[in-house]
Amino acid sequence: MMCDSTYNPPYFLRNGVTMTAYTALWGSRHWESTTIHPEPLYQKVIFTGGQGVPIFGWVAIPPNAHSTIIGTYGITGELNQQWFLRLLGRKAYAQGYAVVLFDWRAHGKTAELSPTLTSDGLYEGEDFVHIAAAAAAMGCPKKFWFTGYSLGGQLALWALKAAVDLTRAEDLGIKESDIAGGAVICPSLDSLRSLTYLVTTPFGKYVEPRIARELKKLAWKIHAAHPGSLEAEAIERANSIWGFDEELVIERLGFASVEDYYEASSALNLLPQLSKPTLILYAADDPLFHPDIIPDLKAASAKNSAIDLLLTSYGGHVGYMSSKKCQRQAQDPDPWWAWNRILQWIEAKRSHEVDKVAMVR
């Protein structure tokens, strides 16, 4: 299913690179002034994810919560600094959702708890499901929605597949029907094509080394917290995103090459297998991903009725700041168009299910 878009950015942000850079810089400084909603009073929790890996997270349950949103962030970072994810937490909590945000494998406090490295969704998808089961036991309502952006969006897509596989195979305390669906912003879909493309563009040549340096810091942090878990020489050699995966990740996961790893973890290949309602927001001018992915994304979404694709001309990479006119047309309270569409879509799906239950009764 394809959805039409009424998204429009301010005129000076009708460029993917400009939108991406501006949102990152302006948003990180001013995001709190854009919302009237306070930060929820989060409880800090250590979950047990797939394969027994400890996962650090925040949980907040509002009075009379009706369902739960579980989310994480992109390729680098930690919860405290992830303002875009925390913005979702404020908005969702104010609308009656319990909120679970977490540091995914090898990130933030999760990296302090375990030396387990990233797998780009192959195992993080299971983490989402185990977190949902633990959150249900804590009192979070059992209709769970998974979300993420950028690489975190790829993880959330894997979680939608894992939700079906795990709940059918194991007694987790939640059923397959307790996982309602997922919604993602600018998800990584084909790492091999996108990373090969990224290092050829001026913006990519600027941003890729910076991401690589953050990944290297992450590796040194794990090395310090878990002596002997990572070889110092391998970390020294990991001077690119590709190099990080080649030196530190693929052997542990049993892959012979980075190409094989990226092919196996590709979310694009996963799309035909998704059966839970799924919203994908994707910008045609995203400067981090290869433009050739878009026809494949459209084709895969058109063939799977579970997927709603909202493809926009503008938006950059996880930017989607809307113009004042766009905000008025959409009746949005702020410029965060992507989160507003995700919450609107989830609410529409949720209301439909409530109406179906009422009709049965």
C-alpha positions as CSV (number, residue, x, y, z in Angstrom):
1,M,0.0,0.0,0.0
2,M,1.3,3.4,-0.9
3,C,0.4,6.5,1.0
4,D,0.3,10.0,-0.5
5,S,2.2,12.7,1.4
6,T,1.4,16.3,2.2
7,Y,4.8,16.9,3.7
8,N,6.5,20.2,2.9
9,P,9.6,21.6,4.6
10,P,10.6,25.3,4.9
11,Y,11.9,26.4,1.5
12,F,15.5,26.6,2.7
13,L,15.4,22.9,3.7
14,R,14.4,21.5,0.3
15,N,17.8,19.7,0.1
16,G,18.6,16.5,1.8
17,V,22.0,17.4,3.0
18,T,20.8,20.8,4.3
19,M,17.8,19.3,6.0
20,T,19.9,16.5,7.7
21,A,22.6,18.9,8.9
22,Y,20.2,21.6,10.0
23,T,17.9,19.3,12.0
24,A,20.9,17.7,13.8
25,L,22.4,21.0,14.8
26,W,19.2,23.1,15.5
27,G,17.2,20.2,16.9
28,S,19.9,19.2,19.4
29,R,19.9,22.7,20.8
30,H,16.3,23.7,20.7
31,W,14.1,20.5,20.7
32,E,12.9,21.0,24.2
33,S,11.4,24.4,23.4
34,T,9.4,22.9,20.6
35,T,7.2,20.8,22.9
36,I,5.0,21.6,25.8
37,H,5.2,18.1,27.2
38,P,7.6,17.4,30.1
39,E,10.0,14.5,30.2
40,P,8.3,11.4,31.6
41,L,9.6,10.2,34.9
42,Y,11.5,7.2,33.6
43,Q,12.4,4.1,35.6
44,K,15.8,2.7,34.7
45,V,15.7,-1.0,34.0
46,I,18.1,-3.7,32.9
47,F,16.3,-6.1,30.6
48,T,17.4,-9.5,29.4
49,G,17.5,-9.6,25.7
50,G,18.1,-12.4,23.2
51,Q,20.8,-14.9,24.1
52,G,20.7,-13.5,27.7
53,V,22.3,-10.2,26.7
54,P,21.6,-7.5,29.3
55,I,20.0,-4.4,27.7
56,F,19.7,-1.0,29.5
57,G,16.4,0.9,29.1
58,W,14.1,3.5,30.4
59,V,10.4,2.8,31.2
60,A,7.5,5.2,31.8
61,I,3.9,4.2,32.3
62,P,1.3,7.0,32.3
63,P,-2.0,6.6,34.3
64,N,-4.5,4.6,32.2
65,A,-2.0,3.7,29.6
66,H,-3.6,2.0,26.6
67,S,-0.6,0.5,24.7
68,T,3.2,0.6,24.6
69,I,5.8,2.0,22.2
70,I,9.3,0.5,22.3
71,G,12.1,2.4,20.5
72,T,15.8,2.9,20.0
73,Y,18.1,5.1,17.9
74,G,20.6,5.0,15.1
75,I,24.2,3.8,14.5
76,T,25.9,5.6,17.4
77,G,24.9,7.3,20.6
78,E,23.3,6.7,24.0
79,L,19.9,7.4,25.5
80,N,20.9,10.6,27.4
81,Q,22.0,12.3,24.2
82,Q,19.3,11.0,21.9
83,W,17.1,14.0,21.8
84,F,15.0,12.8,18.8
85,L,14.1,9.6,20.6
86,R,13.4,11.4,23.8
87,L,11.1,13.8,21.9
88,L,9.0,10.8,20.8
89,G,9.0,9.7,24.5
90,R,7.4,12.9,25.6
91,K,4.9,13.0,22.8
92,A,3.8,9.4,23.1
93,Y,3.6,9.5,26.9
94,A,1.4,12.6,26.7
95,Q,-0.9,10.6,24.4
96,G,-1.3,7.7,26.8
97,Y,1.3,5.3,25.6
98,A,3.7,3.6,28.0
99,V,7.2,4.3,26.7
100,V,10.2,2.0,26.6
101,L,13.5,3.4,25.2
102,F,16.7,1.4,25.2
103,D,20.4,1.4,24.5
104,W,20.9,-1.3,21.9
105,R,23.7,-3.7,21.8
106,A,27.2,-2.2,22.3
107,H,25.7,1.3,22.9
108,G,25.5,3.5,26.0
109,K,25.0,1.6,29.3
110,T,24.2,-1.6,27.5
111,A,27.9,-1.6,26.4
112,E,28.9,-1.3,30.0
113,L,26.9,-4.3,30.9
114,S,28.0,-6.6,28.1
115,P,30.8,-6.9,25.5
116,T,28.3,-8.3,22.9
117,L,28.7,-6.3,19.7
118,T,26.1,-5.2,17.2
119,S,24.4,-7.4,14.6
120,D,22.4,-4.8,12.7
121,G,19.1,-6.5,13.6
122,L,19.8,-10.2,13.3
123,Y,19.7,-10.4,17.1
124,E,18.5,-6.9,18.1
125,G,15.1,-7.9,16.7
126,E,14.9,-10.6,19.4
127,D,15.9,-7.9,22.0
128,F,12.8,-5.9,21.2
129,V,10.6,-8.9,21.8
130,H,12.2,-9.9,25.0
131,I,12.0,-6.3,26.2
132,A,8.3,-6.3,25.3
133,A,7.7,-9.4,27.4
134,A,9.6,-7.9,30.4
135,A,7.7,-4.6,30.0
136,A,4.4,-6.5,30.0
137,A,5.4,-8.1,33.3
138,M,6.1,-4.6,34.7
139,G,2.6,-3.4,33.8
140,C,3.0,-1.9,30.3
141,P,-0.1,-2.6,28.2
142,K,0.3,-5.6,26.0
143,K,-0.3,-3.9,22.6
144,F,3.3,-3.2,21.6
145,W,4.5,-1.0,18.8
146,F,8.2,-1.1,17.7
147,T,9.9,2.0,16.4
148,G,13.3,3.3,15.4
149,Y,15.1,5.5,12.9
150,S,18.1,5.1,10.6
151,L,19.8,1.9,11.6
152,G,17.4,1.7,14.6
153,G,14.7,1.5,12.0
154,Q,16.3,-1.6,10.5
155,L,16.4,-3.1,14.0
156,A,12.7,-2.4,14.5
157,L,11.9,-4.1,11.2
158,W,13.8,-7.1,12.3
159,A,11.9,-7.0,15.5
160,L,8.6,-7.3,13.7
161,K,9.8,-10.6,12.1
162,A,11.2,-11.8,15.4
163,A,7.9,-11.0,17.2
164,V,6.2,-13.7,15.1
165,D,9.0,-16.2,15.2
166,L,9.7,-16.0,18.9
167,T,6.2,-15.9,20.3
168,R,5.3,-19.0,18.2
169,A,8.4,-20.8,19.4
170,E,8.7,-19.8,23.0
171,D,6.5,-19.1,26.0
172,L,7.6,-15.5,26.7
173,G,4.6,-14.4,28.6
174,I,3.2,-12.5,25.6
175,K,1.4,-13.8,22.5
176,E,2.0,-13.0,18.9
177,S,-1.2,-10.9,18.9
178,D,0.3,-8.7,21.7
179,I,2.7,-7.2,19.2
180,A,0.6,-4.7,17.3
181,G,3.0,-3.5,14.6
182,G,5.8,-1.0,13.9
183,A,6.7,2.3,12.4
184,V,10.1,3.5,11.3
185,I,11.8,6.7,9.9
186,C,14.4,6.5,7.2
187,P,15.4,2.9,8.0
188,S,18.6,1.5,6.7
189,L,17.5,-1.0,4.1
190,D,20.6,-2.1,2.2
191,S,23.9,-1.4,3.9
192,L,26.1,-2.7,1.1
193,R,24.7,-0.4,-1.5
194,S,24.3,2.6,0.8
195,L,27.8,2.4,2.3
196,T,29.4,1.9,-1.1
197,Y,27.5,5.0,-2.3
198,L,28.1,7.1,0.8
199,V,31.9,7.1,0.5
200,T,31.6,8.5,-3.0
201,T,29.6,11.7,-2.2
202,P,30.9,14.9,-0.7
203,F,28.5,14.7,2.3
204,G,29.3,11.0,2.7
205,K,33.1,11.7,2.7
206,Y,32.4,14.2,5.5
207,V,30.0,12.2,7.7
208,E,31.3,8.6,7.3
209,P,34.7,9.2,9.0
210,R,32.9,10.9,11.9
211,I,30.5,7.9,12.3
212,A,33.6,5.6,12.1
213,R,35.3,7.6,14.9
214,E,32.2,7.2,17.1
215,L,32.2,3.5,16.5
216,K,35.8,3.3,17.4
217,K,35.1,5.1,20.6
218,L,32.4,2.6,21.3
219,A,34.9,-0.2,20.8
220,W,37.4,1.3,23.1
221,K,34.7,1.7,25.7
222,I,33.9,-2.0,25.5
223,H,37.6,-2.8,25.6
224,A,37.9,-0.8,28.8
225,A,34.8,-2.1,30.5
226,H,35.4,-5.8,29.5
227,P,39.1,-6.5,29.4
228,G,40.0,-9.1,26.9
229,S,36.8,-9.0,25.0
230,L,38.1,-7.0,22.0
231,E,41.7,-7.0,20.6
232,A,43.3,-3.6,20.8
233,E,45.0,-4.2,17.5
234,A,41.7,-4.9,15.7
235,I,40.2,-1.7,17.2
236,E,43.2,0.3,15.9
237,R,42.6,-1.1,12.4
238,A,38.9,-0.2,12.4
239,N,39.0,3.2,10.8
240,S,35.8,3.1,8.8
241,I,32.3,1.7,9.2
242,W,33.2,-1.2,6.9
243,G,36.4,-1.7,8.9
244,F,34.6,-1.8,12.2
245,D,32.4,-4.6,10.9
246,E,35.3,-6.4,9.3
247,E,37.6,-6.3,12.2
248,L,35.2,-6.7,15.1
249,V,31.8,-8.0,14.1
250,I,31.6,-10.5,11.3
251,E,33.8,-13.2,12.7
252,R,31.8,-13.3,16.0
253,L,28.6,-13.6,13.9
254,G,30.0,-16.4,11.7
255,F,30.2,-14.4,8.5
256,A,33.1,-14.8,6.0
257,S,32.8,-11.3,4.7
258,V,31.3,-7.9,5.3
259,E,29.3,-8.3,2.1
260,D,27.7,-11.6,3.4
261,Y,26.9,-9.9,6.7
262,Y,25.2,-6.9,5.0
263,E,23.3,-9.2,2.7
264,A,22.0,-11.3,5.6
265,S,21.0,-8.3,7.8
266,S,19.4,-6.3,4.9
267,A,16.0,-5.0,5.8
268,L,15.0,-4.7,2.2
269,N,15.2,-8.5,1.9
270,L,13.1,-8.7,5.0
271,L,10.1,-6.7,3.8
272,P,8.3,-9.5,2.0
273,Q,8.3,-11.5,5.3
274,L,6.6,-8.9,7.5
275,S,3.1,-9.7,8.5
276,K,2.5,-7.1,11.2
277,P,1.2,-3.6,10.3
278,T,4.2,-1.6,9.3
279,L,4.7,2.1,8.4
280,I,7.9,3.1,6.6
281,L,8.6,6.9,6.3
282,Y,11.3,7.4,3.7
283,A,12.7,10.5,2.0
284,A,13.8,10.4,-1.6
285,D,16.5,13.0,-0.9
286,D,18.0,11.1,2.0
287,P,21.8,11.7,1.5
288,L,22.9,8.6,3.4
289,F,21.2,6.0,1.3
290,H,21.7,5.0,-2.3
291,P,18.8,6.5,-4.4
292,D,18.6,3.2,-6.4
293,I,17.0,1.6,-3.3
294,I,13.8,3.6,-3.7
295,P,12.3,1.6,-6.7
296,D,13.0,-1.7,-4.8
297,L,11.4,-0.3,-1.6
298,K,8.3,0.8,-3.6
299,A,8.1,-2.6,-5.3
300,A,8.5,-4.5,-2.0
301,S,5.9,-2.4,-0.2
302,A,3.4,-2.6,-3.1
303,K,3.6,-6.4,-2.9
304,N,3.0,-6.6,0.9
305,S,-0.3,-5.4,2.2
306,A,1.0,-5.2,5.7
307,I,3.3,-2.3,4.7
308,D,2.3,1.4,4.4
309,L,5.0,3.3,2.6
310,L,5.0,7.1,3.1
311,L,7.6,8.2,0.5
312,T,8.3,11.9,0.4
313,S,10.3,14.1,-2.0
314,Y,12.0,15.9,0.8
315,G,13.0,15.1,4.4
316,G,16.7,14.3,4.4
317,H,17.9,11.7,6.8
318,V,15.7,11.6,9.8
319,G,15.0,15.4,9.5
320,Y,11.4,16.0,8.3
321,M,11.1,19.4,9.9
322,S,7.9,20.9,8.5
323,S,7.0,24.4,7.4
324,K,4.5,26.5,9.3
325,K,2.0,26.0,6.5
326,C,2.5,22.3,6.6
327,Q,2.0,22.3,10.3
328,R,-1.3,24.1,10.0
329,Q,-2.5,21.8,7.2
330,A,-1.6,18.7,9.2
331,Q,-2.9,20.3,12.5
332,D,0.5,19.4,14.1
333,P,1.6,21.1,17.3
334,D,5.2,21.3,16.3
335,P,7.6,20.9,13.3
336,W,8.3,17.2,14.0
337,W,6.4,15.9,11.0
338,A,7.7,12.3,11.1
339,W,6.9,11.6,14.7
340,N,3.5,13.2,14.3
341,R,2.7,11.0,11.3
342,I,3.8,7.9,13.2
343,L,1.7,8.6,16.2
344,Q,-1.2,9.5,14.0
345,W,-0.8,6.2,12.1
346,I,-0.5,4.1,15.3
347,E,-3.6,5.8,16.7
348,A,-5.6,5.1,13.6
349,K,-4.6,1.4,13.7
350,R,-5.3,1.2,17.4
351,S,-8.7,2.8,17.1
352,H,-9.6,0.4,14.3
353,E,-8.7,-2.6,16.5
354,V,-10.8,-1.1,19.4
355,D,-13.7,-0.7,17.1
356,K,-13.4,-4.3,15.8
357,V,-13.4,-5.6,19.4
358,A,-16.4,-3.5,20.2
359,M,-18.3,-4.9,17.2
360,V,-17.6,-8.4,18.2
361,R,-18.9,-7.8,21.7
